[in-house]
Amino acid sequence: MNVIWFSGRQINDLCATTQKSLAAGLVKEGHNVIFVNPDIQGTHAEYPWNHHGLPSNAIPGLKSMAVSRKMVNWLKHHDMMKETVAILDWRVAGKLSPVLDRMEVPWILMDRSPPADSNILSRLQWYFWKRSWRLVKQHSNGVGCVVSPAHKEFVAGKIGLMDDKMVVIPAGVDAKVFHTGQKTPQLQLGYHGKIDDNRNIKQIIEIHSRLNKLGLEANLNLHGSGNAVKELSRSQSDSFTITQPLDTITLSAKLSSYDIGFLPMTDRKVWRLASPLKRAEYLASGMVVVGIDHTGHRIDGSGEWLQLCKEKNFIDEAVKFIASLEVTKLRELQNQARLFAESNLDWSTTVERLSSLILSQSSKYTVNSK
């Protein structure tokens, strides 16, 4: 099947990991994938898909609209191959879906997260988000992808969408890339991702401080970028370090030696609906996961290796749990975490689900065209 993925994200965006993994997986499944996004032409040479870059110099908040117009123009001048299905990020779906309908090309809406910004731009983002999902609702063959059952329930409530118009495509992990390694005698705590004020990172710092006061001599390792880095960097020490975002290979090597990974994001709408990549990457790396209890962090069938705490008592409960872990018990839970990730969270399972959806959409249009 020919798959054209229209994305408003640049491939080096931290949030683009899922797109890269799914697109690469689709190629491995035998699909011919063209990735169309705002990157400069030629910058995807290391990836297994074909790429068409449509860079834009538009200001933040208007980038999606600018690149959408470029995508429409590209579509109009592109010879569409037979048996083609398009995947549309919700940021660009509003402009592209009517053009694809006229071309009789089936499309799938891809929603990896509703708008996360809490500033004035969020109003504009929410408008485009709702508009894209309403297009799915109105279309006889419309279907969209969400990241979790909670996300699915949220869309249904907001848009009034029927259950059969949504498919859950959760975040996964490449269990061959993220793997267990040699753990050190000293307790290693880790977090990677955005390091900004609304991700509750300061509570991780406090947990680390309290553990050291108890005599555990734990190291805390943060990897990422964001508006909280500058302030937190002032507290760096021999036992607490912050680095910039790491490439996948370097990150996997780091995580493989860590013991406990944190999910500190609070019980806000954007996090309740999530399927965080870091959770799967922690588990595949043989790490116990400690976080705040809400639907975005829970896993069906999880064991003691996923320790979720009440938000108001996060610091106290996390410190108590970590301090109670003897080395033998910690290693046992880490092995269980790795086994669960191998069996349940590998990208191959998620890719198969998306591949089946692509084939299903194509067959709907084939039937209707006869």
C-alpha positions, 0 to 999 in steps of 0.5 A, a space after each residue: 500500500 502507498 501511504 502518504 503521511 502529512 505531518 505538521 511536526 519536524 522530525 527532530 521534535 521530541 514529540 515526533 518519536 512516535 511518528 518516526 517509529 510508526 512510519 519505519 514500522 510501516 515500511 518494514 511491513 511492506 508499505 511504500 511511505 512518503 513523509 511530507 512535513 516542514 523539514 528541509 528536503 533531504 534531511 530524512 536521508 537516514 530514514 527508510 521512507 521517502 521524504 518531501 520537505 515543505 519548510 515554512 518560516 511562519 511565526 509560531 501559531 501560524 506554522 500549521 496553516 502555512 504548511 497546510 497550504 503548501 501541502 495542498 499545493 503539493 497534492 494538486 501537483 502530485 500524481 497520486 498512485 493507485 491504492 494510496 491512503 493518507 495519514 493526516 495530523 490533526 494540525 493539517 487535516 482541515 485543509 487537506 481532507 477536502 482535497 483528498 476527498 475530491 481525489 478519492 483518496 482515503 485518509 486517517 486522522 492521527 491525533 497523538 495529543 490534543 493541544 498541550 499549550 496553556 497560552 493564548 495559542 491554545 484557543 487557535 489549536 483547539 479550534 483546529 483540533 475540533 474541526 479535524 475530529 468533526 470532519 471524521 464524524 461527518 465523513 461516511 468512512 472517517 476514522 481517527 487514531 487516539 493514543 489511549 482509551 481515556 483519549 478515546 473517551 475524551 474525543 467521544 465526549 467532546 465531538 459526539 463520535 461513535 466508538 467505531 470511528 476511533 482506533 487506539 494506537 498507543 505509544 510503544 518502544 523498540 525493545 531491541 534499541 531500549 534494553 537492560 544493561 549493567 546496573 550500578 551499585 549506586 541507585 540511579 534515578 532518571 527522567 527524560 523529556 521536556 523539562 518545563 514548569 508544567 511537568 512537575 520536575 521540581 518534585 523529582 528534585 525534592 524526592 532525590 534530596 529526601 532520599 539522600 538525606 535518608 542516606 541512600 546516596 542516589 544519583 538523579 539524571 535528567 535529560 531534556 530541554 525546556 523553560 525550567 532547565 536554567 533554574 534547575 541547573 543551579 542545583 546541579 551537583 555530583 549527584 544531580 546532573 542535567 543534559 540536553 536531549 540525547 539521541 536515541 542510541 545515547 539515551 538507551 545506553 543511559 537508561 539501561 544503567 538506571 534503576 527508577 524512572 519518573 512520570 511526574 506529570 500532574 492530573 491535568 487533561 493533557 496528561 490524563 489522555 496521554 500514552 507517554 513514550 518515556 514510560 515504555 522506554 523506562 520499562 524496556 530499559 529494565 527500570 521501575 517506574 514511579 509516577 502520579 496516579 491518573 489514567 495517562 500513567 496507568 497500564 492494564 495488567 501492571 505489576 509492582 514495577 509501576 508505582 503510582 502515587 496520589 498527586 497530593 502525596 507524590 513526594 512522600 509516597 515516592 520516597 517511602 516506596 523507593 527507600 523500602 526497595 532492597 536490591 534483590 527486590 529492585 532487580 526482581 521488579 526490573 526484570 519483570 518490567 523488561 519482560 512486560 515491555 517485550 511482550 506488550 509494548 514493542 512497536 511491532 504490535 502497534 504498527 500491526 494495528 495501524 497497518 490493518 487500519 490502513 488496509 481496512 480504509 483502502 478496502 472501504 473506498 474500493 468497495 464504494 468505487 465499484 
